């Protein structure tokens, strides 16, 4: 239990009036809230008295907040903070894991269907006013899907892909004997190369860590089936762009969907833009504020629950271990 009130909470992300009212109604007797937009500079005088921040402040701001105990991110990714060298050791960081699983799963399934049904080809045909069927048609039904990462996004995707009677293999850093719902099998690094040879669809949902950077080099890409699909919605560092370009130009892999890239933004000169079987989006699979109201509400619900736990002196949900990178 905290020993003094009010707790000063700085909300440094866009916050609608309805959420502000809910903060006041639910926590007004114990907390003092200050609201600023994420684009605003945070006054040092405000940081000096802040106990909690909701948002994604820069490192200099964190160092100017001596009372800061807890940082609640509105992102799932924690790369920005894992790179920081001077974070206070007493600072607890939590992320918004759990808010993005459904919408990113829908993105993945949408791209799988788009690649299997050649939607990009028909888009070009429509622009040219051309009625021309394609005989290149695939289906998700009964495919073997290898999902790299069994957290919120990977588990949500596995649950939804089961509706297509797929066989789901999960990959995680430390597999154990505990079964995971919707996964037929969960493997570790020692079996990855073997399972890559059997998968029809491979989906990357992994964070950026020393163990995942460049995990998919040319050797691993060539282990995949020639007609396999590769989708990456985790971190772009998973796949080496040059290696991917090389195998694609040789006709290996049926299709690729990249919401993230080894370099972001993907350089305009990258040949990946021009490949007909590559679908590229600008890191939008999991939109945050301003992108989707359901995701926004899920993020706010996480914040409310964690504030309740903070005030009660309980362990917070979704604590980040920066040493692990997530």
NORSUL-V122160 format. One record per residue. RES is the residue in one small letter. SS is DSSP state (2 for helix, 1 for strand, 0 for the rest). BURIAL is b if it has 24 or more other C-alpha atoms within 12 Angstrom, else e. Layout:
# NORSUL-V122160
res=RES ss=SS burial=BURIAL
res=RES ss=SS burial=BURIAL
This chain:
# NORSUL-V122160
res=x ss=0 burial=e
res=x ss=0 burial=e
res=x ss=0 burial=e
res=x ss=0 burial=e
res=x ss=0 burial=e
res=x ss=0 burial=e
res=x ss=1 burial=b
res=x ss=1 burial=b
res=x ss=1 burial=b
res=x ss=1 burial=b
res=x ss=1 burial=b
res=x ss=0 burial=b
res=x ss=0 burial=b
res=x ss=0 burial=b
res=x ss=0 burial=b
res=x ss=0 burial=e
res=x ss=2 burial=e
res=x ss=2 burial=e
res=x ss=2 burial=b
res=x ss=2 burial=b
res=x ss=2 burial=e
res=x ss=2 burial=e
res=x ss=2 burial=b
res=x ss=2 burial=e
res=x ss=2 burial=e
res=x ss=2 burial=e
res=x ss=2 burial=b
res=x ss=0 burial=e
res=x ss=0 burial=e
res=x ss=0 burial=b
res=x ss=1 burial=b
res=x ss=1 burial=b
res=x ss=1 burial=b
res=x ss=1 burial=b
res=x ss=1 burial=b
res=x ss=0 burial=b
res=x ss=0 burial=e
res=x ss=0 burial=e
res=x ss=0 burial=e
res=x ss=0 burial=e
res=x ss=0 burial=e
res=x ss=0 burial=b
res=x ss=0 burial=e
res=x ss=2 burial=e
res=x ss=2 burial=e
res=x ss=2 burial=b
res=x ss=2 burial=b
res=x ss=0 burial=e
res=x ss=0 burial=b
res=x ss=0 burial=b
res=x ss=0 burial=b
res=x ss=1 burial=b
res=x ss=1 burial=b
res=x ss=1 burial=b
res=x ss=0 burial=b
res=x ss=0 burial=b
res=x ss=0 burial=b
res=x ss=0 burial=b
res=x ss=2 burial=e
res=x ss=2 burial=e
res=x ss=2 burial=b
res=x ss=2 burial=b
res=x ss=2 burial=e
res=x ss=0 burial=b
res=x ss=0 burial=b
res=x ss=0 burial=b
res=x ss=0 burial=e
res=x ss=0 burial=b
res=x ss=0 burial=b
res=x ss=1 burial=b
res=x ss=1 burial=b
res=x ss=1 burial=b
res=x ss=0 burial=b
res=x ss=0 burial=b
res=x ss=0 burial=b
res=x ss=0 burial=b
res=x ss=0 burial=b
res=x ss=0 burial=b
res=x ss=2 burial=b
res=x ss=2 burial=e
res=x ss=2 burial=b
res=x ss=2 burial=e
res=x ss=0 burial=e
res=x ss=0 burial=e
res=x ss=0 burial=e
res=x ss=0 burial=e
res=x ss=0 burial=b
res=x ss=0 burial=e
res=x ss=0 burial=e
res=x ss=0 burial=e
res=x ss=0 burial=b
res=x ss=1 burial=b
res=x ss=1 burial=b
res=x ss=1 burial=b
res=x ss=0 burial=b
res=x ss=0 burial=b
res=x ss=0 burial=b
res=x ss=0 burial=b
res=x ss=0 burial=b
res=x ss=0 burial=b
res=x ss=2 burial=b
res=x ss=2 burial=b
res=x ss=2 burial=b
res=x ss=2 burial=b
res=x ss=2 burial=b
res=x ss=2 burial=b
res=x ss=2 burial=b
res=x ss=2 burial=b
res=x ss=2 burial=b
res=x ss=2 burial=b
res=x ss=2 burial=b
res=x ss=2 burial=b
res=x ss=2 burial=b
res=x ss=2 burial=b
res=x ss=2 burial=b
res=x ss=2 burial=b
res=x ss=0 burial=b
res=x ss=0 burial=b
res=x ss=2 burial=b
res=x ss=2 burial=b
res=x ss=2 burial=b
res=x ss=2 burial=e
res=x ss=2 burial=e
res=x ss=2 burial=e
res=x ss=2 burial=e
res=x ss=2 burial=e
res=x ss=2 burial=e
res=x ss=0 burial=e
res=x ss=0 burial=e
res=x ss=0 burial=e
res=x ss=0 burial=e
res=x ss=0 burial=e
res=x ss=0 burial=e
res=x ss=0 burial=e
res=x ss=0 burial=e
res=x ss=0 burial=e
res=x ss=0 burial=e
res=x ss=0 burial=b
res=x ss=0 burial=e
res=x ss=0 burial=b
res=x ss=0 burial=e
res=x ss=0 burial=e
res=x ss=0 burial=b
res=x ss=1 burial=b
res=x ss=1 burial=b
res=x ss=1 burial=b
res=x ss=1 burial=b
res=x ss=1 burial=b
res=x ss=0 burial=b
res=x ss=0 burial=b
res=x ss=0 burial=b
res=x ss=2 burial=b
res=x ss=2 burial=b
res=x ss=2 burial=b
res=x ss=2 burial=b
res=x ss=2 burial=b
res=x ss=2 burial=b
res=x ss=2 burial=b
res=x ss=2 burial=b
res=x ss=2 burial=b
res=x ss=2 burial=b
res=x ss=2 burial=b
res=x ss=2 burial=e
res=x ss=2 burial=e
res=x ss=0 burial=e
res=x ss=0 burial=b
res=x ss=1 burial=b
res=x ss=1 burial=b
res=x ss=1 burial=b
res=x ss=1 burial=b
res=x ss=1 burial=b
res=x ss=0 burial=b
res=x ss=0 burial=b
res=x ss=0 burial=e
res=x ss=0 burial=e
res=x ss=0 burial=e
res=x ss=0 burial=e
res=x ss=0 burial=e
res=x ss=0 burial=e
res=x ss=0 burial=b
res=x ss=0 burial=e
res=x ss=0 burial=b
res=x ss=0 burial=b
res=x ss=0 burial=b
res=x ss=1 burial=b
res=x ss=1 burial=b
res=x ss=1 burial=b
res=x ss=0 burial=b
res=x ss=2 burial=e
res=x ss=2 burial=e
res=x ss=2 burial=e
res=x ss=2 burial=b
res=x ss=2 burial=b
res=x ss=2 burial=e
res=x ss=2 burial=b
res=x ss=2 burial=b
res=x ss=0 burial=b
res=x ss=0 burial=b
res=x ss=0 burial=b
res=x ss=0 burial=b
res=x ss=1 burial=b
res=x ss=1 burial=b
res=x ss=1 burial=b
res=x ss=1 burial=b
res=x ss=0 burial=b
res=x ss=0 burial=b
res=x ss=0 burial=b
res=x ss=0 burial=b
res=x ss=0 burial=b
res=x ss=0 burial=e
res=x ss=0 burial=e
res=x ss=0 burial=b
res=x ss=0 burial=e
res=x ss=0 burial=b
res=x ss=0 burial=b
res=x ss=1 burial=b
res=x ss=0 burial=b
res=x ss=2 burial=e
res=x ss=2 burial=e
res=x ss=2 burial=b
res=x ss=2 burial=b
res=x ss=2 burial=b
res=x ss=2 burial=b
res=x ss=0 burial=b
res=x ss=0 burial=b
res=x ss=0 burial=b
res=x ss=0 burial=b
res=x ss=0 burial=b
res=x ss=1 burial=b
res=x ss=1 burial=b
res=x ss=1 burial=b
res=x ss=1 burial=b
res=x ss=0 burial=b
res=x ss=0 burial=b
res=x ss=0 burial=b
res=x ss=2 burial=b
res=x ss=2 burial=b
res=x ss=2 burial=b
res=x ss=1 burial=b
res=x ss=0 burial=b
res=x ss=2 burial=b
res=x ss=2 burial=e
res=x ss=2 burial=b
res=x ss=2 burial=b
res=x ss=2 burial=b
res=x ss=2 burial=e
res=x ss=2 burial=b
res=x ss=2 burial=b
res=x ss=2 burial=e
res=x ss=0 burial=e
res=x ss=0 burial=e
res=x ss=0 burial=b
res=x ss=0 burial=b
res=x ss=0 burial=b
res=x ss=1 burial=b
res=x ss=1 burial=b
res=x ss=1 burial=b
res=x ss=1 burial=b
res=x ss=0 burial=b
res=x ss=0 burial=b
res=x ss=0 burial=b
res=x ss=0 burial=b
res=x ss=0 burial=e
res=x ss=0 burial=e
res=x ss=0 burial=e
res=x ss=0 burial=e
res=x ss=0 burial=e
res=x ss=0 burial=e
res=x ss=0 burial=e
res=x ss=0 burial=e
res=x ss=2 burial=e
res=x ss=2 burial=b
res=x ss=2 burial=e
res=x ss=2 burial=e
res=x ss=0 burial=b
res=x ss=0 burial=b
res=x ss=0 burial=b
res=x ss=1 burial=b
res=x ss=1 burial=b
res=x ss=1 burial=b
res=x ss=0 burial=b
res=x ss=0 burial=e
res=x ss=0 burial=b
res=x ss=0 burial=b
res=x ss=0 burial=b
res=x ss=0 burial=b
res=x ss=0 burial=b
res=x ss=0 burial=b
res=x ss=0 burial=b
res=x ss=0 burial=e
res=x ss=0 burial=e
res=x ss=0 burial=e
res=x ss=2 burial=e
res=x ss=2 burial=e
res=x ss=2 burial=b
res=x ss=2 burial=b
res=x ss=2 burial=b
res=x ss=2 burial=b
res=x ss=2 burial=b
res=x ss=2 burial=b
res=x ss=2 burial=e
res=x ss=2 burial=b
res=x ss=2 burial=b
res=x ss=2 burial=b
res=x ss=2 burial=b
res=x ss=2 burial=b
res=x ss=2 burial=b
res=x ss=2 burial=b
res=x ss=2 burial=e
res=x ss=2 burial=b
res=x ss=2 burial=b
res=x ss=0 burial=e
res=x ss=0 burial=e
res=x ss=0 burial=e
res=x ss=0 burial=e
res=x ss=0 burial=b
res=x ss=0 burial=b
res=x ss=0 burial=b
res=x ss=1 burial=b
res=x ss=0 burial=b
res=x ss=0 burial=e
res=x ss=0 burial=b
res=x ss=0 burial=e
res=x ss=0 burial=e
res=x ss=0 burial=b
res=x ss=0 burial=b
